[in-house]
Amino acid sequence: MGFLDNLLNRYTPRTPGEPVFAVIDTETTGFNKRYDRIIEIAAVRADAHFNPVDSWHTLLNPDGKAIKNSHIHGITNDMVATAPTFSEVYGDFTSYIDGMHLFAHNAPFDSKMIVAEVDRMTGVDDGNEDEFFPFIDTIDLAKQMLDRGPYNLPALLDRLGLDNPDAHAAVADATATVNMLHALFGAQRGEIGRKILRQGQAFRATNTWRTSHSTSLLPREI
């Protein structure tokens, strides 16, 4: 990426359009989908040119599971003691991302943790997903655009001249991923966005989970 492109990516005002993409990030108690739990989940919606539009996020109560990795994400058991559970916000979450094309950085991890929470919620663990999350892994996208790594999010942000001062907060990492894609695709972002919309698969929430029994959590403007 040239010097001028970098300046344009960092300083050109961006007026977002209608959301069509959603970048999702989770913070968890660990890496094992059977035993570990999601303690923060966030989604940032973006338009077809990868401009961030709005975001949704919440801490989650892991049903009493001890959080032993607070040194990574800064989330403690005290912080989530009165937070809603996954099942209480799942309807709001799926309604928010309904119709969006989903992205995540290292998508297999976020996907397996979300599906594990859905299985706990429904009491079904038969290998079939109650809801299909057609994630696009942004690591794979970075590999298509850049001929060398590393491809972890901090390294990509540094390479593109971007900052993420609240790293390992789910909404900050999701926002940083949107900004990374915007800079990564450069002048091709419109073409790439159209190709993804044409060839990709949008998430569709099932009727069962469109409405949550919890208080609605409204998206906030970025």
C-alpha positions as CSV (number, residue, x, y, z in Angstrom):
1,M,0.0,0.0,0.0
2,G,1.4,3.4,-1.0
3,F,1.8,6.4,1.1
4,L,-1.1,8.3,-0.5
5,D,-3.4,5.3,-0.2
6,N,-2.5,5.1,3.5
7,L,-3.3,8.7,4.0
8,L,-6.6,8.4,2.3
9,N,-7.6,5.3,4.3
10,R,-6.8,7.0,7.6
11,Y,-8.1,10.6,7.0
12,T,-10.8,10.6,4.3
13,P,-14.2,11.2,6.0
14,R,-16.4,8.1,5.8
15,T,-20.1,8.5,5.6
16,P,-21.6,5.0,6.1
17,G,-24.5,3.5,4.1
18,E,-26.9,0.7,4.9
19,P,-25.4,-2.2,6.9
20,V,-24.9,-5.4,5.0
21,F,-21.9,-6.9,6.8
22,A,-21.4,-7.8,10.5
23,V,-18.1,-8.5,12.2
24,I,-18.4,-10.6,15.4
25,D,-16.0,-11.0,18.2
26,T,-16.2,-12.9,21.5
27,E,-14.2,-12.9,24.7
28,T,-14.2,-16.2,26.6
29,T,-13.0,-18.0,29.7
30,G,-10.8,-20.2,27.6
31,F,-10.5,-22.1,24.3
32,N,-12.4,-25.3,25.0
33,K,-15.9,-25.2,23.6
34,R,-17.2,-27.9,26.0
35,Y,-16.0,-26.3,29.2
36,D,-15.4,-22.6,28.5
37,R,-18.0,-19.9,28.1
38,I,-18.5,-16.6,26.3
39,I,-18.3,-13.6,28.7
40,E,-18.5,-10.8,26.1
41,I,-20.0,-10.8,22.6
42,A,-20.0,-7.9,20.1
43,A,-21.1,-7.3,16.6
44,V,-20.2,-4.3,14.4
45,R,-22.2,-3.8,11.3
46,A,-20.7,-2.2,8.2
47,D,-21.8,-1.0,4.8
48,A,-20.8,-2.5,1.4
49,H,-17.6,-0.4,1.5
50,F,-16.6,-1.6,4.9
51,N,-17.5,1.6,6.7
52,P,-18.6,0.9,10.3
53,V,-22.3,1.8,10.8
54,D,-23.3,0.8,14.3
55,S,-22.5,-1.8,17.0
56,W,-24.1,-4.1,19.6
57,H,-22.3,-5.6,22.6
58,T,-22.8,-7.0,26.0
59,L,-21.0,-8.8,28.8
60,L,-22.4,-12.2,29.6
61,N,-22.8,-14.1,32.9
62,P,-21.1,-17.5,32.4
63,D,-23.4,-19.3,34.8
64,G,-21.0,-19.0,37.7
65,K,-17.9,-20.4,35.9
66,A,-14.7,-18.9,37.3
67,I,-12.9,-16.5,35.0
68,K,-9.2,-17.3,35.3
69,N,-7.9,-15.4,32.3
70,S,-8.8,-11.8,33.3
71,H,-5.3,-10.8,32.6
72,I,-6.0,-11.1,28.9
73,H,-9.3,-9.3,28.5
74,G,-9.8,-7.5,31.8
75,I,-13.2,-9.1,32.5
76,T,-13.7,-10.4,36.1
77,N,-16.4,-12.4,37.7
78,D,-17.6,-9.3,39.6
79,M,-18.1,-7.5,36.3
80,V,-20.4,-10.2,34.9
81,A,-22.2,-11.0,38.1
82,T,-25.3,-9.1,37.1
83,A,-24.8,-9.4,33.3
84,P,-27.4,-11.3,31.3
85,T,-26.9,-14.9,30.2
86,F,-26.3,-15.9,26.6
87,S,-29.9,-17.2,26.3
88,E,-31.3,-13.9,27.6
89,V,-29.6,-11.9,24.8
90,Y,-29.5,-14.4,22.0
91,G,-32.7,-13.2,20.4
92,D,-31.4,-9.6,20.4
93,F,-28.1,-10.7,19.0
94,T,-29.5,-12.8,16.1
95,S,-32.1,-10.1,15.3
96,Y,-29.3,-7.5,15.1
97,I,-27.2,-9.6,12.6
98,D,-30.2,-11.0,10.7
99,G,-29.6,-10.6,7.0
100,M,-25.9,-9.7,7.4
101,H,-22.9,-11.4,5.9
102,L,-20.8,-12.4,8.9
103,F,-17.1,-12.0,9.4
104,A,-14.8,-12.8,12.3
105,H,-11.0,-12.8,12.7
106,N,-10.1,-16.4,13.3
107,A,-13.8,-17.3,12.6
108,P,-13.6,-21.0,13.5
109,F,-13.0,-20.1,17.1
110,D,-15.8,-17.6,17.5
111,S,-18.1,-19.9,15.5
112,K,-17.5,-23.0,17.7
113,M,-17.9,-21.0,20.9
114,I,-21.2,-19.5,19.7
115,V,-22.6,-22.8,18.5
116,A,-21.6,-24.4,21.8
117,E,-23.6,-21.8,23.7
118,V,-26.6,-22.4,21.4
119,D,-26.3,-26.1,22.1
120,R,-26.3,-25.5,25.9
121,M,-29.3,-23.2,25.5
122,T,-31.3,-25.6,23.5
123,G,-30.2,-28.8,25.3
124,V,-29.2,-30.3,21.9
125,D,-25.7,-31.4,21.0
126,D,-26.2,-33.7,18.0
127,G,-23.7,-32.1,15.7
128,N,-26.4,-30.2,13.8
129,E,-26.5,-26.5,14.2
130,D,-29.9,-25.0,15.2
131,E,-28.8,-21.9,13.5
132,F,-26.2,-21.7,10.7
133,F,-23.5,-19.0,11.0
134,P,-21.9,-18.6,7.6
135,F,-18.8,-16.9,8.7
136,I,-16.1,-15.5,6.4
137,D,-12.7,-15.6,8.1
138,T,-10.9,-12.3,7.8
139,I,-7.6,-14.1,8.2
140,D,-8.3,-15.8,4.9
141,L,-9.2,-12.5,3.3
142,A,-5.9,-11.0,4.5
143,K,-4.0,-13.9,3.1
144,Q,-5.6,-13.2,-0.3
145,M,-4.6,-9.6,-0.2
146,L,-1.1,-9.8,1.4
147,D,1.7,-12.1,0.2
148,R,3.2,-12.5,3.7
149,G,2.2,-12.6,7.3
150,P,1.8,-12.5,10.2
151,Y,-2.0,-12.3,9.9
152,N,-3.0,-11.9,13.5
153,L,-5.1,-8.7,14.1
154,P,-2.5,-6.6,16.0
155,A,0.1,-7.3,13.2
156,L,-2.3,-6.4,10.4
157,L,-3.4,-3.2,12.2
158,D,0.2,-2.2,12.7
159,R,1.0,-2.9,9.1
160,L,-1.9,-0.8,7.9
161,G,-1.1,2.1,10.3
162,L,-4.2,1.5,12.4
163,D,-4.6,1.5,16.2
164,N,-6.7,-0.5,18.6
165,P,-6.2,1.0,22.1
166,D,-8.8,-1.3,23.7
167,A,-7.5,-4.6,22.3
168,H,-9.2,-7.7,23.7
169,A,-12.4,-5.9,24.3
170,A,-14.9,-7.6,22.0
171,V,-16.5,-4.4,20.5
172,A,-13.1,-2.8,20.1
173,D,-11.7,-5.8,18.3
174,A,-14.7,-6.1,16.1
175,T,-14.5,-2.4,15.2
176,A,-10.7,-2.7,14.6
177,T,-11.5,-5.7,12.2
178,V,-13.9,-3.6,10.2
179,N,-11.3,-0.8,10.0
180,M,-8.7,-3.3,9.0
181,L,-10.8,-4.6,6.1
182,H,-11.5,-1.0,5.0
183,A,-7.8,-0.3,4.8
184,L,-6.8,-3.7,3.5
185,F,-9.1,-3.6,0.5
186,G,-8.2,0.1,-0.4
187,A,-9.6,1.2,-3.7
188,Q,-10.9,-2.3,-4.3
189,R,-13.3,-2.3,-1.4
190,G,-16.4,-1.5,-3.4
191,E,-15.7,-4.3,-5.9
192,I,-14.8,-6.8,-3.1
193,G,-17.9,-5.8,-1.2
194,R,-20.2,-6.4,-4.2
195,K,-18.5,-9.8,-4.9
196,I,-19.1,-10.9,-1.3
197,L,-22.7,-9.8,-1.4
198,R,-23.2,-11.6,-4.7
199,Q,-21.4,-14.9,-3.9
200,G,-21.7,-15.1,-0.1
201,Q,-24.5,-16.3,2.2
202,A,-26.2,-14.0,4.6
203,F,-27.2,-15.1,8.1
204,R,-30.9,-15.8,8.7
205,A,-32.3,-15.9,12.2
206,T,-34.8,-18.6,12.9
207,N,-38.3,-17.5,14.0
208,T,-37.7,-19.2,17.3
209,W,-35.0,-16.8,18.4
210,R,-36.0,-13.5,16.7
211,T,-37.5,-12.2,20.0
212,S,-35.6,-12.3,23.3
213,H,-37.2,-12.5,26.7
214,S,-34.7,-9.9,27.9
215,T,-34.8,-6.1,27.7
216,S,-33.9,-5.1,24.2
217,L,-30.3,-3.9,23.8
218,L,-30.2,-1.2,21.2
219,P,-27.3,-0.7,18.8
220,R,-25.2,2.4,19.4
221,E,-23.7,4.6,16.8
222,I,-19.9,4.4,16.4
